[in-house]
Amino acid sequence: MENHYLQQLQPKPGKEDGRAVKRIVPGSTIGILGGGQLGRMIALAGRNMGYRFAVLDPTPDSPCGQVADRQITANYADEASARQLAAMSDVITYEFENVNAGVAAVLERESYVPQGSELLRTTQHRLREKQAIEAAGATVAPYRQVRDMTDMREAVAELGLPCVLKTATGGYDGKGQRVIRKAAEAADAYTSLGGGSAELILEGFVDFSMEISVVAARSPDGSVATFPPAENVHVGGILHTSIVPARIDPQTADRARKLAADIAEHLKVAGLIAVEMFVGKDGSIYVNELAPRPHNSGHYTMDACNVSQFEQHIRAICGLPLTEARVLTPVVMANVLGQHVDPLLRWLRSGGERELPEGVTAKLHLYGKAEAKPGRKMGHVNLLTDDVEKALRWVESCGIWT
């Protein structure tokens, strides 16, 4: 019935695309490139499964390092330290896509990195990413490559206003992009994003009703499983809330999950890939971005599903059977940024949990970061609820996220 939700459940022995398929059993050590919150939550999920963890990150006492067996404190481009990580690990994964692709390629040759480096190369560059999405049969917003001001003027004229100018590499959480609403703003946007020296891409606006995302897992043996879509609300370019079930019809949800599964299969993903999408007002689905790792919009799975995205990622990279993901309760995930930490702690000290609406339970996850900077992701709250509208009203009125 749900063949694109969970395909070929049982692992198959052998090789795929020349890569050996291994089963990494509990008790083994998983190495993580990157010590942020995603690595932390991978390690916490894996500890429950019996795995050990080593992490490489330049920040001492990183969020992942706090819960790992060992942290190697070094730059991501440090090949000697990466080889040290490989020597103590049975399998290596990465927790964010801006890991040095050259180091990932070295590790791929010299150790077991089922995710490989090619997916990093694709998703680190917006133009290559869009071309890969289109090759998988999905639709993206209209776009043009911008190499100089002539390209810029022609692209704006062709795509129309408003439009969005983005750097081809390095952008995240609203960084590396400028919205252009008037033709006179084009030159300034081009200059501010490094036009002439940086690769740029101009995207046309999509008349969308909402943003959604689907996290898909794929094992090296070809098994694919998808999580239900999350409806995402952004504030200032940073994810604010994810709502599950997304407020879309079942047919749109099915199409979104199939698109994510198709992209995971086309790219031969090993592990997780998050597929961010726009749902047009006419019901069309446009794929916006890919993230080859656990994703902020998948944090709801930690408390509201029968399997979390982090456990599913471990299952995929370790060659264990994937689990068919099911939502056990409606949920609203709310990000806790640096400016939200003090009001959240005041709410906790005052016993605010006692004042949650009936039918709403709050599950708090903080990431162990030392400094709460505005806009910095410090944690999230999963609001398990019998009514997502009730939970959303509470987020807007409680004072924490004002």
Secondary structure, DSSP 4 states (H G I P E B T S, - for coil): --TTTEES-S---SEETTEEP----TTSEEEEE--SHHHHHHHHHHHHHT-EEEEEESSTT-TTTTTSSEEEE--TT-HHHHHHHHHT-SEEEESSTTS-HHHHHHHHHHS--TTTTHHHHHHTSHHHHHHHHHHTT-----EEEE-SHHHHHHHHHHH-SSEEEEESSS--TT-SEEEE-SGGGHHHHHHHTTBTTB-EEEEE---EEEEEEEEEEE-TTS-EEEPPPEEEEEETTEEEEEEES-SS-HHHHHHHHHHHHHHHHHTT-SEEEEEEEEEETTS-EEEEEEESS--GGGTTHHHHBSS-HHHHHHHHHTTPPPP---B-S-EEEEEEEGGGHHHHHHHHHTTGGGGSPTTEEEEEEE---S---TT-EEEEEEEEES-HHHHHHHHHHSSS--
